[in-house]
Amino acid sequence: MSFEKTVIDEANRHLAALSDRVEKLESTVQEQAKQLMLKDKIHQETMDALCQKKDAEIAKLNVWLESTQAEIRRMQIHERQQNMIMSHLKHRCSILENASKYTSNLEGLLTCLMEAEKLCSVNYEDLVKRQMSDVSQYGVGDGHHDRHATVTHGNHNPTDNDSCFTNPSLGECSSFENAKKFANGGRFSITEDSDT
């Protein structure tokens, strides 16, 4: 079977065109493959950057979360401390409120303690010496009249308890009231006794 030259030439032209088309397609495929690889690379770099950013953000959030939890714990401890302080202060207030009910009794006790402190400051040795000196000065006799000194306080009559300040031989006075009266302003008075 023989073919005409024109048919062969036409077939050759088709083959040449097909070959060119294949080469172009191969070139296009290679170019697109390169572009895809470049895009994949860019995409991978973008993904890596996003992952790093995500990890950094997560780490930052973890640090913030830990600090926030620590602050919450600190505030809880502070709140408990404040509640304990408030409870303690309320208890003290109740104690002070109850203590204020005894103000009058405390004032009386304070007065007694002040009086006792005044008595503690009395120098009895000096008082006895001064009184003995006064007795020796005023206790003189003329044969008919004897004068003697007694310690009195206001309109208070002399008693044996009062005499202890002028006569040491009677011993120490055990009367707190007489000692207080003397310490608060006892004075001497001169009385005369007539011998009949």
Steps between C-alpha positions, in 0.01 A plus 500: 500500500653823389428849643519820313774743583254766601342269754840415643594864522170579670559224748848626570369848559244361745768303678725803518213712633413230750860480610510877546177483694636228725815699563297807584279299733803346665651845540169626642484207739853562619429870543184428695683243707760761585227750589326239716823419676562871560146546626537196721820643639339837564199329653724286720694805615173676575377197693827481692476871587139456610596198711783691662270794565240262639756335728628838617144617568423178688816539708408862572149398599639225723723750678205738539284214626760397758546858618123547515457180700778610736330838542169327566662282765665806657169687504325198653764484774467876554122467515527226762742711700265798483209281607704369794600856595138615478388207714774576752409870509131418542588277793714776654217749447260269680750466786544878521125548485458260789786670687335841455210375713736491798619861461352616831659210687832569332479867601442397860790257486723769349407738781591237760830430327582872491428526873720197564778657293480816712539292815794312353681831451476591872832485684389376838844533656507873427143536622578328830813709551310821428217400731742403777663839460159669523410292807825594671430863416140515618487217755613708807352493855468775760393286797133589458446476125643248261491569128516220247472483120261283308450450129156598376334533161224754480244425774643149555545410870835357609511123528760241586553446127577868454736496799738268321629795300596690819585208726719241324483273806144409400632316193410537135152600397309234313214734408514585131240777537692679779822482301319640198350783701838588642666486159227723352542782753496399866597781736597547865276653764597599852275397790543570868423265791459649849613307804249530780 
